[in-house]
Every structure is written in structure tokens, then in C-alpha cells.
Amino acid sequence: MTKATNERTGGARRATDDETYDVVVVGAGAAGLNAALLLGRARRRVAVVDAGEPRNAPASHTHGFLSRDGLSPATLLDLGRAEVARYGVRFIRGRVEQIDPGFHVRMTGGPVLRARRVMVATGLRDDLPDIPGVRERWGRDVLHCPYCHAYEVRDQPLAVLGTHPNAVHQALLLRGWSDDVVFFRHTLDLTPKDRERLEARGLRVVEGEIRNLVVDGDRLRAVELADGRVVPRAAVFLPPRMVPYDELLTRLGCARDDDGWVVTDRTGRTGVSGVWAAGNVVDPRAQVITAAGMGSAAALAINADLLDEDVDHAVERHRATTAVTSPGGGDGR
């Protein structure tokens, strides 16, 4: 494809290492992939950098995603990458260690990518309580999201561990999926109001610290307390402490809100010009389908921002050409 043809077709040519991408997307979960999909379809030069460590990798299924309910997270991402690749988007496996203003996207042990705009969709990590068995069973029968997982363990003996201030709300919510929900207070302080709400909802509160989770035959069987009591349970829920992978954003100067999350507008635009963010890196409540929608909104806004810049440059060139070729415009005649 010649340069003239490429300009006529809107810049669909695939960028090489010595070129500037229209957009570099950091992270290839639902938010990053959906953004790349729309930007690729808009014929933008796009690179997606991904470290290959999705948050939901331990889970066997993804739920609540229309037309994809029950699909494994790995399969969902494989399908997404295949769809995005059809539009000439470049995928780069690696980890971004820094984004310099301008934007130069620096990869660990890899190339430095130049971009006109960047979108960060690096997600978050789940910090789990130090209870034996929790990390080993995480995403299997130790779960965090009732909307994602509770239907699959409905009507079974469930537990909620009092390891986080949101645990009371989670227990009250889970009562909608099972009549047998036990709240293990563990180290959480309960107010009289908390206790009243749990009791009114029909939940039993068990006092005492948890020693470990009992696993047998690759299945969770019970919760064991420090005093030796064993309470049979089929699944355990707990709200983890969610920590965003937002260092790339904060180093660029993006501000956080009072709760510690990077501030964006409804399109994912941060307070730093040219920088967008979407998915769990800025919203701990975002499920897979929500993150995908956030990526879509960001892509539309990014393309509109690029368009404004493209048009401004085109107008400048047009004015310069007109000034040179018009009578009295200094063409030498």
C-alpha cells in the first residue's frame, strides 16, 4: 500500500516498531480488548500490550455476560483476541514498566512504543486473608462475587468470612441464594445493628477465629475454628481487599479520589490529557461485561479526540497550501 493510498483509506496500515501508534492499550482483559476492537474497526493504528495475568484466571466460568454466560475466562479472551486481530491490531506480550509523557510506552526488556494516546486497563489484584486454604481454593469454592458465582452453589450450605468490612453486606446478599448461610465473625467487629440485620435475615453468626479451611478430595468440606470446632460448608465467600494496578497512571500524574481510585469521567478520560483508563483499574465493581462496556466508551472518546487533532492538522496544512498557491500568496509569480 502506498503512502497516498494509506492516507485515503484513513491510516489502516499496520504500524511497525519505528512508527507512532494512534493508541497503545495496556492490558488485554475485557476492557482493553473491547477498546482495541472498536479502535481497530475505526482503522486506527493500535497496539495492545499484555502480561498475560488475568484476574479471573482461577475461575472456571464467566457469568453475567450476555451470549457468553458460562464460558471459561480463557476461552472468552481467546475469542476476543481473535476478533480484534482481524482488524490489524498488534498484540505484544510483555509488561509495561513506565509510560513517559508524550507518550513513550516502555516495556520491561522490550521495545519502547510511541503513541498519540494511551489507555490503561491493567485491572487489580485481590489481596486475600492469611487463612490456610483460602488462596489455594480461590476462584473454585472460595469466592468473592455472589452475582458471578452464587447461582452455581445455590441452596447449598454457604459461609461468609468476616475478614473485610463489606462481609456483612455480602452475607445479607447471599441469603437470596441459600437458606443456610453462616457468618463467621473471625476478627471483624460487629455493631449491634449488624447483628440485628444478620439475625433478621436468618443468618447464623459463629464466633471465634478461623484456623483453616478443610479440603478433602479436591473439594471444600468445612471451616475449622481455632478452638477445634468444624462447621461443614460447601462454599465460602469473602470480599477481598482490591488493590488497583494503577502505578502507570499515578506516575503520569493521574489523581485518585478519596477512596484511592484513579478519577475518570464517564468515558474513562483521566485528568491527564491523552490518557484513558477502563475496567477494574478504576472501578472495583466492574464485572466482565461492565469492563467491556467501559472499554467501548473509552474507544469512542479516544477516536473522537484523535479525530479533532487530525482535523486541526488538516486545516493547518490546507491553510498553508492555500496561502502558497493563492494570488499574492508568495508563490514567486
C-alpha positions in Angstrom: 0.0 0.0 0.0 1.4 3.4 -1.0 1.5 6.4 1.3 -1.1 8.1 -0.8 -3.4 5.1 -0.7 -2.9 4.8 3.1 -3.9 8.4 3.6 -7.0 8.0 1.5 -8.1 4.9 3.5 -7.8 6.6 6.9 -4.5 5.1 8.1 -5.3 1.4 8.1 -1.7 0.3 7.5 -0.2 -1.6 10.4 2.4 0.2 12.4 5.9 -1.0 12.7 8.3 -0.6 15.6 9.7 2.7 14.3 6.3 4.3 13.9 3.9 6.0 16.3 0.7 4.2 17.1 -2.5 6.1 17.4 -3.3 4.2 20.6 -1.4 1.8 22.8 -3.7 -0.2 25.1 -2.1 -1.6 28.2 -3.9 -4.7 29.3 -5.9 -7.3 27.3 -8.9 -8.1 29.5 -12.4 -7.3 28.5 -11.9 -3.5 28.8 -8.7 -3.5 26.8 -9.8 -5.9 24.1 -13.2 -4.2 23.6 -11.4 -0.8 23.2 -8.9 -2.3 20.8 -11.8 -3.9 18.8 -13.6 -0.6 18.2 -10.4 1.3 17.6 -9.2 -1.3 15.1 -12.6 -1.1 13.3 -12.1 2.7 13.2 -8.9 1.9 11.2 -6.6 3.3 13.9 -3.1 2.0 14.4 -3.3 0.1 17.7 -1.0 -2.0 19.8 -2.2 -4.0 22.8 0.4 -4.9 25.4 -0.5 -7.7 27.8 1.4 -9.5 30.6 -1.0 -12.5 30.4 -2.1 -12.5 34.0 -5.9 -12.0 34.0 -7.5 -11.5 37.4 -10.2 -14.1 36.8 -7.8 -16.9 35.6 -8.6 -19.1 38.7 -12.3 -19.1 37.9 -13.7 -21.9 35.7 -16.5 -19.9 34.2 -17.6 -16.3 33.4 -21.1 -15.4 34.2 -23.4 -12.5 33.6 -22.0 -11.7 30.1 -24.9 -11.9 27.6 -24.4 -14.5 24.9 -21.2 -15.7 26.7 -22.6 -16.9 30.1 -20.8 -19.9 31.4 -17.8 -19.6 29.1 -14.4 -20.0 30.6 -12.4 -16.8 31.1 -9.5 -18.2 29.0 -11.8 -19.0 26.1 -13.5 -15.6 26.3 -10.2 -13.9 26.0 -9.0 -16.2 23.2 -12.2 -15.4 21.2 -11.7 -11.7 21.9 -8.1 -11.7 20.7 -9.0 -13.5 17.5 -11.8 -10.9 16.8 -9.5 -8.0 17.5 -6.7 -9.4 15.4 -8.9 -9.4 12.3 -8.6 -5.6 12.3 -4.8 -5.3 12.2 -4.3 -4.6 15.9 -0.9 -5.7 17.0 -0.5 -7.8 20.2 2.7 -7.6 22.2 3.3 -10.0 25.1 5.1 -8.2 27.9 4.9 -5.9 30.8 4.9 -2.1 30.7 7.1 -0.6 33.4 6.6 3.0 32.6 4.7 5.5 30.4 6.5 8.7 29.8 4.7 11.9 28.8 4.4 12.2 25.2 3.8 9.1 25.1 6.6 6.6 25.2 5.5 3.3 26.5 8.5 1.5 28.0 8.3 -2.3 28.3 10.5 -4.4 30.6 13.3 -5.8 28.4 11.4 -4.9 25.3 10.8 -2.1 22.8 9.7 1.5 23.6 6.4 2.2 21.8 5.4 5.6 20.8 1.7 6.6 20.9 -0.6 9.5 20.4 -2.9 8.3 23.1 -2.8 5.6 25.8 -5.4 3.5 27.5 -4.6 1.7 30.7 -6.7 -1.4 31.5 -4.4 -3.2 33.9 -7.1 -4.3 36.4 -6.5 -5.0 40.0 -5.2 -7.7 42.4 -7.2 -9.4 45.2 -5.4 -9.3 48.5 -6.6 -12.4 50.4 -6.6 -13.0 54.1 -3.9 -15.2 55.5 -6.1 -18.2 56.3 -4.8 -21.7 55.1 -6.8 -22.9 52.2 -8.2 -19.6 51.0 -5.6 -18.9 48.3 -5.5 -22.5 47.2 -9.2 -22.6 46.7 -9.6 -19.1 45.4 -11.9 -18.9 42.4 -13.1 -22.5 42.9 -15.1 -22.8 46.1 -13.7 -19.8 47.8 -15.5 -17.0 46.0 -16.0 -13.2 46.2 -18.9 -12.2 43.9 -22.4 -13.5 44.5 -23.6 -12.3 41.1 -20.7 -14.2 39.5 -20.8 -17.4 41.4 -23.7 -17.8 43.9 -26.1 -19.4 41.4 -23.7 -22.3 40.9 -23.8 -23.1 44.7 -27.4 -22.2 45.3 -29.3 -24.0 48.1 -26.1 -25.3 49.5 -24.5 -24.6 52.9 -22.6 -21.4 52.4 -20.2 -19.3 54.6 -19.1 -15.7 54.7 -15.8 -14.9 56.4 -15.6 -11.8 58.5 -12.3 -10.6 57.0 -13.5 -7.3 55.5 -16.0 -4.5 56.4 -18.1 -5.5 53.4 -18.6 -9.0 54.6 -21.9 -8.2 56.4 -23.4 -6.8 53.2 -22.2 -9.9 51.3 -23.8 -12.2 53.8 -27.1 -10.4 53.7 -27.0 -10.6 49.9 -26.1 -14.3 49.8 -29.3 -15.1 51.7 -31.1 -14.8 48.4 -29.3 -17.9 47.0 -29.4 -20.1 50.1 -31.4 -20.6 53.3 -28.2 -21.9 55.0 -25.7 -19.1 55.3 -23.3 -18.9 58.2 -21.4 -15.7 59.1 -18.0 -16.4 60.6 -17.2 -13.3 62.6 -13.5 -14.2 62.8 -11.7 -10.9 63.6 -14.4 -8.5 62.3 -16.1 -6.2 64.9 -19.9 -6.3 64.5 -22.1 -3.5 65.6 -25.5 -4.2 67.3 -27.1 -3.0 64.1 -25.1 -5.6 62.1 -26.1 -8.4 64.4 -29.7 -7.4 64.2 -29.7 -7.3 60.4 -28.0 -10.7 60.2 -30.4 -12.2 62.6 -33.4 -10.7 60.9 -32.2 -12.1 57.6 -31.9 -15.6 59.1 -28.2 -15.9 59.2 -26.3 -17.6 62.0 -23.3 -15.8 63.4 -20.4 -18.1 64.6 -17.9 -16.6 67.0 -14.2 -17.4 67.1 -11.3 -17.1 64.8 -10.8 -19.3 61.8 -7.9 -21.7 61.8 -8.2 -23.1 58.3 -10.5 -24.4 55.5 -11.0 -28.2 55.4 -10.4 -29.6 52.0 -10.8 -33.3 51.0 -11.0 -34.9 47.6 -10.2 -31.6 46.0 -13.4 -30.1 47.4 -14.0 -27.7 50.3 -15.7 -29.5 53.1 -15.8 -27.3 56.1 -14.5 -24.3 58.1 -12.4 -25.2 61.1 -12.1 -22.7 64.0 -9.2 -22.2 66.3 -11.0 -24.0 69.2 -11.3 -27.1 67.1 -15.0 -26.7 66.0 -15.7 -27.8 62.4 -18.6 -26.3 60.5 -19.4 -28.2 57.3 -19.8 -25.8 54.3 -19.9 -26.3 50.5 -18.6 -22.9 49.5 -17.1 -19.9 51.2 -17.5 -16.2 50.2 -15.3 -13.3 51.2 -14.7 -9.8 49.9 -11.0 -9.4 49.2 -9.1 -6.2 49.6 -9.0 -4.9 46.0 -5.8 -3.1 45.0 -5.7 -1.4 41.6 -2.6 -1.8 39.3 -2.6 1.9 38.7 1.1 2.8 39.1 1.3 3.6 35.4 -1.5 6.1 35.8 -0.4 7.8 39.0 3.2 8.2 37.7 1.7 10.1 34.8 0.0 12.4 37.3 -3.5 11.0 37.3 -5.3 11.9 40.5 -7.0 9.5 42.9 -10.3 10.0 44.7 -10.8 9.8 48.5 -11.3 6.0 48.2 -7.9 5.6 46.4 -9.1 5.0 42.8 -8.0 7.0 39.8 -10.5 9.6 38.8 -12.0 9.4 35.3 -15.1 10.8 33.6 -17.8 8.7 32.1 -15.7 7.9 29.0 -12.6 6.8 31.0 -10.7 10.1 30.4 -8.4 10.8 33.3 -7.2 14.3 34.4 -4.1 13.9 32.2 -4.5 14.8 28.6 -4.4 11.9 26.2 -4.7 9.2 29.0 -7.7 7.0 29.4 -8.4 4.1 31.9 -11.1 1.5 32.0 -12.1 -1.7 33.8 -11.1 -2.7 37.3 -8.1 -0.5 37.4 -10.5 2.4 38.1 -13.7 0.6 39.2 -13.6 -2.3 41.6 -17.3 -3.1 41.0 -16.9 -3.6 37.2 -17.8 -7.2 36.1 -16.5 -8.6 32.8 -19.4 -7.2 30.8 -19.2 -3.8 32.6 -15.5 -3.6 31.9 -16.1 -4.4 28.2 -18.6 -1.6 28.0 -16.1 0.8 29.7 -13.6 -0.1 27.1 -16.1 0.6 24.3 -16.9 4.0 25.8 -13.2 4.9 26.1 -12.5 3.8 22.5 -15.3 6.1 21.1 -13.9 9.0 23.1 -10.3 8.3 22.1 -11.2 8.2 18.5 -13.1 11.4 18.7 -10.2 13.1 20.4 -7.8 11.8 17.7 -10.2 13.0 15.0 -10.2 16.5 16.5 -6.4 16.5 16.3 -6.4 15.1 12.8 -8.8 17.7 11.6 -6.8 20.5 13.2 -3.7 19.4 11.4 -5.5 19.0 8.1 -6.8 22.6 8.5 -3.3 23.9 9.2 -2.0 22.1 6.1 -4.9 23.3 4.0 -4.3 26.9 5.1 -0.6 26.7 4.4 -1.2 25.3 0.9 -3.8 27.9 0.1 -1.6 30.7 1.3 1.3 29.5 -1.0 -0.8 28.9 -4.2 -3.3 31.8 -4.0 -2.6 35.0 -5.9 -0.3 37.2 -3.9 0.4 34.3 -1.6 4.1 34.3 -2.1 4.3 31.6 -4.9 7.0 33.7 -6.7 5.0 34.8 -9.7 
